[in-house]
Amino acid sequence: MGKRVLRPGGIELTRRVIAEADPTSEDRIVEFGPGVGRTAEILLAVEPRQYTGVDEELPGAPQLLEVLKAHPQARLQTADARQTGLPDACADLVVGEALLTMRSDQDKLAIMREAFRILAPADGTRSTNSDSAPTTSPRKSSPKVSVRCRARSRSGRGR
């Protein structure tokens, strides 16, 4: 039987990174590469305003769809993380667990640019990386980005 979930650091690290990102019921969450929906379950537990899973292949679609059907605010977008087709500034939190690990430098940059494009402007920045300790700068509201993405500030200095 092949491995079905790519989860460097195990479920405990996933839970810690998501807890640090602090998703809320007000958030519009985009997850790159939701796979079979294990991380989606954790994200959807807070009943976010919106959840969009973005995956081009959807190998775990039946299991993922089972997770999503209990949440009317959740949907699936068949697209590449480098070019999602989502509108600018449509997300408050972007999650991509282990997504960059298996990509070329050029693809990594394209994915990070896409995450930056779809993130809504916020008051400050927050970056949480699954390979290291979370880092935070002072902030008023909670612009949140999980796993290797960085939110831009309203002044545009988050780049």
Phi and psi in degrees as a GROMACS rama.xvg file:
@    title "Ramachandran Plot"
@    xaxis  label "Phi"
@    yaxis  label "Psi"
@TYPE xy
-79.2419  159.565  GLY-2
-70.2184  133.161  LYS-3
-107.539  -16.6391  ARG-4
-130.115  121.919  VAL-5
-90.5933  110.317  LEU-6
-140.963  78.4897  ARG-7
-60.6838  130.874  PRO-8
89.0436  -6.19511  GLY-9
78.0657  174.736  GLY-10
-62.9013  -30.4979  ILE-11
-63.1657  -43.1019  GLU-12
-66.1774  -39.8331  LEU-13
-57.9356  -48.4813  THR-14
-62.1245  -39.6482  ARG-15
-65.9464  -44.1905  ARG-16
-64.151  -43.1968  VAL-17
-67.2009  -39.6295  ILE-18
-60.8363  -40.4809  ALA-19
-65.8239  -35.2832  GLU-20
-70.2648  -22.4256  ALA-21
56.4365  57.5484  ASP-22
-65.0354  146.666  PRO-23
-130.184  174.474  THR-24
-69.7107  -12.6875  SER-25
-88.7757  -10.9292  GLU-26
-79.1716  148.219  ASP-27
-104.329  110.243  ARG-28
-105.043  135.394  ILE-29
-118.881  128.545  VAL-30
-114.785  121.596  GLU-31
-84.0655  126.708  PHE-32
69.4632  58.4402  GLY-33
-70.9211  -12.8038  PRO-34
55.7074  -123.533  GLY-35
-90.7775  -1.85342  VAL-36
98.3755  11.6217  GLY-37
-65.0346  -44.6505  ARG-38
-71.8253  -35.3473  THR-39
-57.949  -40.3845  ALA-40
-58.0107  -43.727  GLU-41
-65.9056  -45.1642  ILE-42
-65.4247  -39.4117  LEU-43
-75.3986  -13.4294  LEU-44
-62.0022  -26.253  ALA-45
-86.0432  0.299992  VAL-46
52.7226  61.7353  GLU-47
-63.6543  159.461  PRO-48
-57.0133  -38.1093  ARG-49
-152.89  143.649  GLN-50
-133.658  129.369  TYR-51
-127.019  119.464  THR-52
-93.0228  128.001  GLY-53
-114.862  118.734  VAL-54
-151.956  137.99  ASP-55
-86.8106  -25.2056  GLU-56
-105.459  -32.9234  GLU-57
52.2471  50.8184  LEU-58
-65.1412  -27.0246  PRO-59
-101.864  20.8402  GLY-60
-51.8465  -45.0985  ALA-61
-59.0617  -44.0075  PRO-62
-69.1128  -41.6316  GLN-63
-63.0346  -44.3938  LEU-64
-61.8806  -33.9079  LEU-65
-63.1167  -42.0414  GLU-66
-65.2078  -45.6147  VAL-67
-71.0611  -28.4608  LEU-68
-65.2885  -19.754  LYS-69
-81.2786  -2.11367  ALA-70
-129.983  100.163  HIS-71
-62.0167  -19.3262  PRO-72
-86.2407  0.896664  GLN-73
-102.08  142.035  ALA-74
-147.329  167.025  ARG-75
-116.59  135.852  LEU-76
-118.744  116.457  GLN-77
-82.4022  104.222  THR-78
-164.754  165.555  ALA-79
-85.937  140.453  ASP-80
-62.6443  -20.195  ALA-81
-74.7027  -23.6222  ARG-82
-154.185  89.4499  GLN-83
-78.8154  -25.1863  THR-84
81.3961  2.50848  GLY-85
-79.2667  154.009  LEU-86
-69.2135  157.24  PRO-87
-57.109  145.893  ASP-88
54.0102  36.4711  ALA-89
-94.847  -1.38281  CYS-90
-131.515  146.922  ALA-91
-100.651  -19.8696  ASP-92
-144.475  129.053  LEU-93
-119.653  128.093  VAL-94
-121.344  136.289  VAL-95
-149.186  80.0331  GLY-96
-71.1528  121.233  GLU-97
61.3497  12.4059  ALA-98
-65.9649  -39.4448  LEU-99
-83.1429  -18.9198  LEU-100
-54.906  -39.8693  THR-101
-102.265  19.6275  MET-102
-113.539  157.651  ARG-103
-70.6834  163.291  SER-104
-58.4733  -39.4549  ASP-105
-63.7477  -43.5189  GLN-106
-66.2908  -40.7267  ASP-107
-57.6199  -46.1267  LYS-108
-62.9027  -43.2208  LEU-109
-62.6599  -40.5426  ALA-110
-66.8526  -43.2283  ILE-111
-64.9964  -37.6556  MET-112
-64.9682  -40.1697  ARG-113
-65.5671  -42.3173  GLU-114
-60.3559  -43.9601  ALA-115
-61.5292  -41.5511  PHE-116
-63.9951  -40.3701  ARG-117
-85.3679  -12.4768  ILE-118
-74.0193  134.635  LEU-119
-73.6389  146.746  ALA-120
-59.2735  149.536  PRO-121
-146.821  169.757  ALA-122
-86.9614  76.427  ASP-123
120.6  -172.85  GLY-124
-134  157.908  THR-125
-150.308  134.604  ARG-126
-133.246  127.207  SER-127
-125.4  126.065  THR-128
-119.699  130.68  ASN-129
-67.7077  -15.018  SER-130
-95.3955  -3.67656  ASP-131
-152.29  -179.898  SER-132
-70.9273  146.728  ALA-133
-62.9135  149.164  PRO-134
-125.548  143.651  THR-135
-139.187  144.161  THR-136
-113.353  161.313  SER-137
-54.9637  143.533  PRO-138
-155.183  155.731  ARG-139
-93.2331  -60.6431  LYS-140
-93.3454  -169.817  SER-141
-117.835  81.2038  SER-142
-68.5706  124.864  PRO-143
-124.7  137.221  LYS-144
-140.431  131.293  VAL-145
-111.765  148.342  SER-146
52.4417  83.6325  VAL-147
69.678  26.6538  ARG-148
-128.26  156.896  CYS-149
-130.294  131.156  ARG-150
-77.4948  147.653  ALA-151
-92.7632  146.958  ARG-152
-82.9247  166.192  SER-153
-60.7559  -28.2317  ARG-154
-81.1662  -7.14795  SER-155
84.9215  7.36001  GLY-156
-81.2174  -1.4057  ARG-157
-76.6195  -0.361892  GLY-158
